[in-house]
Amino acid sequence: MTKLEVNQFIEKMKMFGDDWHEKEVKESSFINCSLGVAIKKRTNELRQITDTLAQMPRFD
């Protein structure tokens, strides 16, 4: 990704409450993806995390 795309990725992920810093993106596997692929991969990861948390028992 270019620097502009890294910033776009960060802004898009903020919309999902997933905060990233430029250094984190650059050190991640997402840096080697196109912006579209990186967003798709990360939103899939977030969906998996959400699904896993939804299946966990609650201890109210």
C-alpha positions in Angstrom: 0.0 0.0 0.0 1.0 3.6 -0.6 1.1 6.1 2.3 -2.2 7.5 1.1 -3.7 4.0 1.1 -2.4 3.3 4.6 -4.2 6.4 5.8 -7.3 5.4 4.0 -7.1 1.9 5.6 -6.7 3.5 9.0 -9.7 5.8 8.5 -11.9 2.9 7.2 -11.0 0.7 10.1 -11.9 3.6 12.5 -15.4 3.4 11.2 -15.5 -0.2 12.7 -14.0 0.9 16.0 -10.7 -0.8 15.0 -8.0 1.8 15.7 -4.7 1.4 13.8 -1.5 3.5 13.7 0.6 3.9 10.6 3.5 2.0 12.1 1.1 -1.0 12.9 -0.2 -1.1 9.3 3.4 -1.0 7.9 4.4 -3.8 10.2 1.4 -6.0 9.4 0.8 -8.3 6.5 -1.7 -5.8 5.2 1.1 -3.6 3.9 1.7 -6.1 1.1 -2.0 -6.1 0.0 -3.9 -3.6 -2.2 -6.2 -1.3 -0.2 -9.3 -3.2 -1.2 -7.9 -6.6 -0.3 -6.5 -5.3 3.1 -9.9 -3.9 4.0 -11.7 -7.1 3.0 -9.3 -9.3 5.0 -9.5 -7.1 8.1 -13.3 -6.8 8.0 -13.4 -10.6 7.7 -11.1 -10.9 10.8 -13.4 -8.5 12.7 -16.4 -10.5 11.7 -14.8 -13.7 13.0 -13.9 -12.0 16.3 -17.4 -10.7 16.7 -18.9 -14.1 15.9 -16.6 -15.8 18.4 -17.4 -13.3 21.1 -21.1 -13.7 20.5 -20.8 -17.5 21.0 -19.1 -17.2 24.4 -21.2 -17.7 27.5 -22.1 -14.7 29.5 -21.3 -14.4 33.2 -23.7 -11.7 34.3 
